[in-house]
Amino acid sequence: MSADGNAKYKSASAIASYVLQSVVGIVAPGMSVAAICSYSDALVSAHCKSVYRKEQGIERGISFPTTVSVNKVIQNYSPSSEDDYIMREGDVVKVEIGVHIDGYISSAAHTTVATNSPGVVITDRRADAISAAYYASEVAVRMIRPGQTPRNLIKAIGLVASGFKCSVAEETFTCQIDRFVVSGNNTFANRFNPDVVVPETPFETGEVYTIDCTISTGDGQARASQYNPSIYQRDVNQHYSLKLRTSRTLFSEVCKRFSVFPFLMREAIADNHTLKAGIGECVKSRLLVPFAVTTEKLTGDQYVAQFKVTVMCNYTGPIRLTRALPMPSVQSGTTIPADSEIGQILGLDFEQAALPELPRLKLNIQTPVPVIDQSVPESSSMDTS
């Protein structure tokens, strides 16, 4: 990898880590998910504009819109004000952020608990899900080293999840990334599926991966939630002559404003709400791919936790690019023995990359505050069925 590419990965990781820490720090009962997502995306955009200012013409910004998925919702929840959710005491909150500088990508996610009593230790099934996802990510980081294989990584993540009586969530992946490539050749699902052939291509020096460890107290099977997708991505390999004028106008706007990375449809539509009529044809023709908001299939009180890291495979071992944040105040009844297979992996060393300091922002981005009325209409409540 070139020195320039290495530096841009680190700059993107510095922004992802800083913004994630800032956003996780304001999670609390009464907070609007829509407001937090907008605040996070604004922070990412502002910080991206503050770096490499002398390098003209480079693309930089959001590689994946901020999502804040609560309780049993697995992923991709970035609501508008109409589909908003107001956090409640005890909610398990997953925050995911994606950044790129000149196409060099960094992604990070963290799970916390919305509470006005941070000193109270959580010991129920929420603690199991959060602990399992955390340790699965720590194990996965240590396994991104030359010669190690995806099959062994999948096995290790599964062992951690089952040890906490949890399951790896469907549709969560370890992705080899490259410049402007969010899912490269050595990409695989982290949930074991006997019907799917796992690539045996070993990790190699110079490769970079994002590892999404998402763990559920249920069986991990994903189903579509009550929420319509808000995040879409162009499929640049698809070509189709759209028939509806609204579809052509919408797709033209998407092509002008967004590159290969996922984007928020509400930003493409902006104030021209008539463009919503064009979404269906663009999706049906596969020019646009929606990211479904998924939830744990099992009914009842199930919880999903997520930790996501960006890691570089070096000849000396793994180099973690994004920074880890402190665990929330949880204590599971399950422990990992030091002499177990997972305990021995956790004993392996890895390097934390030295990330650059970010310039101070000149733009003042207002931090959202909890709403006064914390009650939530039934139509706006998070899918818990």
C-alpha positions in Angstrom: 0.0 0.0 0.0 1.2 3.5 -0.8 2.1 6.0 1.9 -0.6 8.3 0.6 -3.3 5.5 0.9 -2.1 4.6 4.3 -2.3 8.2 5.5 -5.8 8.6 4.1 -7.1 5.4 5.8 -5.8 6.8 9.0 -7.4 10.2 8.5 -10.7 8.5 7.7 -10.3 6.4 10.8 -9.5 9.4 13.0 -12.8 11.1 11.8 -14.9 7.9 12.3 -13.4 7.3 15.7 -13.9 10.9 16.9 -17.5 11.2 15.5 -18.5 7.9 17.0 -17.2 8.9 20.4 -19.1 12.2 20.2 -22.3 10.6 19.1 -22.2 7.7 21.6 -21.6 10.4 24.3 -25.0 12.0 23.7 -27.1 8.9 23.7 -29.7 9.2 26.4 -33.4 8.7 27.1 -35.5 11.3 25.3 -33.0 11.7 22.4 -34.4 11.6 18.8 -32.7 9.0 16.6 -33.4 11.2 13.5 -31.6 14.2 15.2 -28.6 12.1 16.2 -28.2 10.7 12.7 -28.4 14.2 11.2 -25.9 15.5 13.7 -23.5 12.6 13.1 -23.6 13.0 9.3 -23.0 16.8 9.7 -20.0 16.1 11.9 -18.5 13.6 9.4 -19.0 16.0 6.5 -17.5 18.9 8.3 -14.4 17.0 9.5 -13.8 15.5 6.1 -13.8 19.0 4.6 -11.2 20.1 7.2 -8.5 17.6 6.0 -6.5 17.5 2.8 -7.8 21.0 2.0 -4.8 21.7 -0.3 -5.4 18.6 -2.4 -7.8 19.7 -5.1 -10.5 17.6 -6.6 -10.5 14.7 -4.2 -13.8 13.2 -3.1 -14.4 12.8 0.7 -17.3 12.5 3.1 -19.7 9.8 4.2 -19.1 6.3 3.0 -22.2 5.0 4.8 -24.9 7.3 6.4 -25.0 7.2 10.2 -27.4 4.5 11.5 -28.8 4.3 15.0 -30.5 1.0 15.5 -32.3 0.3 18.8 -33.0 -2.9 20.7 -33.9 -5.8 18.4 -33.4 -3.8 15.1 -30.3 -5.2 13.5 -29.2 -2.5 11.1 -29.8 0.3 8.6 -32.1 2.5 10.7 -31.6 6.2 9.7 -35.1 7.7 10.0 -36.6 10.9 8.8 -38.6 13.0 11.3 -41.8 11.1 10.2 -40.3 7.7 11.1 -38.4 8.9 14.1 -37.9 7.0 17.4 -37.4 8.7 20.8 -35.0 6.7 23.0 -36.3 5.3 26.2 -34.5 4.3 29.5 -32.7 1.1 29.1 -32.7 1.0 25.2 -29.8 -0.9 23.6 -28.4 1.6 21.0 -26.1 0.7 18.1 -24.4 3.6 16.3 -22.6 2.9 13.0 -20.6 5.5 11.1 -18.8 5.3 7.7 -16.2 7.8 6.4 -14.0 8.0 3.3 -11.1 10.3 2.2 -10.4 10.0 -1.5 -12.2 6.7 -1.5 -10.2 5.2 1.4 -12.8 3.9 3.7 -13.1 3.5 7.5 -16.2 2.2 9.3 -16.9 1.9 13.0 -19.8 1.0 15.3 -20.4 0.8 19.0 -23.2 -0.3 21.3 -24.3 1.6 24.4 -27.3 1.8 26.7 -29.6 4.9 26.9 -29.8 5.6 30.6 -30.0 8.3 33.2 -28.2 6.0 35.6 -24.9 5.2 34.0 -23.5 3.8 37.3 -26.0 1.0 37.5 -24.6 -2.2 36.2 -26.8 -4.1 33.7 -26.8 -7.9 34.3 -29.7 -9.2 32.2 -29.8 -10.4 28.6 -28.7 -7.0 27.3 -25.4 -7.6 29.0 -25.0 -11.0 27.2 -25.6 -9.5 23.8 -23.3 -6.5 24.4 -20.5 -8.6 25.9 -20.7 -11.2 23.1 -20.5 -8.6 20.3 -17.7 -6.8 22.1 -15.6 -9.9 22.6 -16.4 -11.2 19.1 -15.0 -8.0 17.6 -11.9 -8.2 19.8 -11.3 -11.7 18.7 -11.9 -10.9 15.1 -9.4 -8.0 15.2 -6.6 -10.3 16.4 -7.3 -12.8 13.6 -6.7 -10.4 10.7 -3.1 -11.6 10.3 -1.2 -13.2 7.3 -2.1 -16.8 6.8 -5.3 -16.8 8.9 -8.5 -17.7 7.1 -12.1 -16.5 6.9 -13.3 -20.0 8.0 -11.4 -19.7 11.3 -12.7 -16.2 11.9 -16.3 -17.2 11.3 -15.8 -20.2 13.7 -14.4 -17.9 16.4 -17.2 -15.4 16.2 -19.7 -18.2 16.4 -18.0 -19.6 19.5 -18.1 -16.3 21.3 -21.8 -15.8 20.5 -22.8 -19.3 21.5 -20.8 -19.0 24.7 -23.0 -16.1 25.8 -26.1 -18.1 24.6 -26.5 -15.7 21.7 -26.5 -15.9 17.9 -24.6 -14.1 15.1 -27.0 -11.9 13.2 -27.8 -12.6 9.5 -26.6 -10.2 6.8 -23.5 -9.0 8.8 -20.2 -9.3 7.1 -16.4 -9.0 7.2 -15.6 -7.0 4.1 -12.3 -6.6 2.3 -12.2 -2.9 1.3 -10.1 -0.9 -1.1 -10.2 2.5 -2.6 -13.9 3.2 -3.5 -14.6 -0.5 -2.9 -16.8 -1.3 0.1 -17.0 -5.1 -0.5 -14.0 -6.6 -2.2 -13.1 -10.1 -3.2 -12.4 -11.6 0.2 -15.8 -10.7 1.7 -17.9 -13.2 3.7 -20.8 -13.4 6.1 -19.9 -13.7 9.8 -22.8 -16.1 10.5 -22.0 -19.7 9.6 -24.3 -21.2 6.9 -23.7 -24.8 5.9 -25.1 -24.1 2.5 -22.6 -21.3 1.7 -19.1 -22.0 0.7 -16.7 -19.9 2.8 -13.7 -18.5 0.9 -10.4 -20.1 1.9 -8.4 -17.2 0.7 -6.0 -16.3 3.6 -5.6 -12.8 4.7 -2.6 -11.1 3.2 -0.3 -8.2 4.1 -1.6 -4.8 2.9 -5.3 -5.8 2.9 -7.8 -3.8 4.9 -11.1 -5.1 6.4 -14.2 -3.9 8.1 -15.5 -6.4 10.6 -19.2 -6.1 11.6 -19.8 -8.2 14.7 -23.6 -8.1 15.4 -25.0 -10.5 17.9 -28.5 -11.2 19.0 -30.1 -12.8 22.1 -32.5 -14.4 19.6 -31.7 -16.8 16.8 -30.2 -14.1 14.7 -32.5 -14.5 11.8 -33.3 -11.2 10.1 -36.7 -10.0 8.8 -37.8 -6.8 7.3 -39.0 -4.3 9.9 -42.0 -1.9 9.7 -39.7 0.9 8.4 -39.2 1.7 4.7 -35.5 1.8 3.6 -33.9 5.2 3.8 -30.4 4.2 2.5 -29.8 3.3 -1.1 -26.8 2.7 -3.4 -26.2 2.9 -7.1 -25.3 -0.3 -8.9 -22.8 1.1 -11.4 -22.8 -2.2 -13.3 -26.5 -2.1 -14.1 -27.9 -0.3 -17.2 -31.6 0.3 -18.0 -33.6 2.8 -20.0 -36.1 4.2 -17.4 -39.6 4.8 -18.7 -41.0 7.3 -16.2 -39.9 10.9 -16.2 -39.9 11.0 -12.4 -37.6 8.0 -12.4 -35.2 9.5 -14.9 -35.1 12.8 -13.0 -34.5 11.0 -9.7 -31.7 8.8 -11.1 -30.1 11.8 -12.8 -30.1 13.6 -9.4 -28.5 10.6 -7.7 -25.8 10.3 -10.4 -25.0 14.1 -10.1 -24.8 14.2 -6.3 -23.6 10.7 -5.2 -20.8 8.5 -6.3 -20.4 4.7 -5.5 -21.2 5.0 -1.8 -24.6 4.5 -0.2 -26.7 7.7 0.4 -29.9 8.8 2.1 -32.8 9.0 -0.4 -34.3 11.9 1.5 -31.2 13.9 0.6 -31.6 13.0 -3.1 -35.3 14.0 -3.1 -34.8 17.1 -0.9 -37.9 19.3 -1.4 -39.0 17.7 -4.6 -41.3 15.1 -3.1 -42.7 14.1 -6.5 -39.4 12.2 -7.1 -40.6 9.6 -4.6 -42.7 8.2 -7.4 -39.5 7.2 -9.3 -38.0 5.1 -6.5 -40.0 2.0 -7.4 -38.8 1.8 -11.0 -35.2 2.6 -10.1 -35.2 -0.3 -7.6 -37.1 -2.7 -9.9 -34.6 -2.1 -12.7 -31.8 -2.6 -10.1 -30.2 0.8 -10.8 -30.7 1.5 -7.1 -30.3 -1.0 -4.3 -32.2 -0.4 -1.0 -30.7 -1.3 2.4 -33.5 -2.9 4.3 -34.1 -2.0 7.9 -34.0 -5.5 9.5 -34.9 -6.7 12.9 -34.5 -9.9 14.9 -37.2 -12.4 13.8 -38.0 -13.8 17.2 -40.7 -12.0 19.0 -40.6 -10.7 22.6 -37.8 -8.9 24.4 -34.7 -9.7 22.2 -31.7 -7.4 22.0 -29.1 -6.9 19.3 -25.6 -5.4 19.9 -23.0 -4.4 17.4 -19.3 -3.5 17.4 -17.6 -2.7 14.1 -13.9 -2.1 13.4 -11.6 -1.3 10.5 -8.3 -3.4 10.6 -5.2 -3.5 8.4 -3.4 -6.8 7.9 0.3 -6.2 8.3 3.2 -8.6 8.2 3.7 -8.0 11.9 0.1 -8.8 12.7 -3.2 -6.8 12.8 -3.2 -3.0 12.9 -6.5 -1.6 14.3 -7.3 1.6 12.5 -10.4 2.7 14.4 -10.3 3.2 18.1 -12.2 1.2 20.6 -14.6 2.9 23.0 -15.2 1.9 26.6 -17.8 -0.8 27.2 -21.1 0.4 28.7 -21.8 -0.6 32.3 -22.7 -4.3 31.8 -21.7 -7.5 33.5 -22.6 -10.9 31.9 -22.8 -14.0 34.0 -20.6 -15.6 31.3 -16.8 -15.4 31.4 -14.2 -16.5 28.9 -11.5 -18.7 30.5 -7.9 -17.6 29.6 -7.0 -21.1 28.6 -9.9 -21.6 26.3 -9.6 -21.3 22.5 -11.2 -17.9 22.5 -9.2 -16.8 25.6 -6.0 -17.7 23.8 -6.9 -15.6 20.8 -7.8 -12.7 23.1 -4.2 -13.1 24.5 -2.7 -12.3 21.1 -1.1 -8.9 20.4 -2.2 -6.3 17.9 -1.2 -2.8 17.1 -3.4 0.3 17.5 -2.6 2.7 14.7 -1.4 6.2 15.6 -4.1 8.4 14.2 -3.6 12.1 13.2 -5.1 14.9 15.2 -8.1 16.6 13.5 -8.2 20.3 12.8 -10.5 22.3 15.0 -13.8 22.9 13.2 -14.7 26.5 12.4 -18.3 25.5 11.8 -20.5 25.3 14.9 -22.7 22.2 14.6 -25.5 22.3 17.2 -25.6 19.2 19.4 -29.1 17.8 19.7 -30.7 17.6 23.2 -33.4 15.3 24.6 -37.0 16.2 23.8 -39.1 17.4 26.7 -41.9 14.9 26.2 -40.3 11.4 26.2 -43.6 9.6 25.4 -43.7 8.0 22.0 -46.8 7.5 19.9 -47.5 3.8 19.1 -47.0 4.5 15.4 -43.5 5.8 16.1 -42.3 3.1 18.5 -39.3 0.9 17.6 -40.3 -2.5 16.1 -40.5 -4.9 19.0 -43.1 -7.4 17.8 
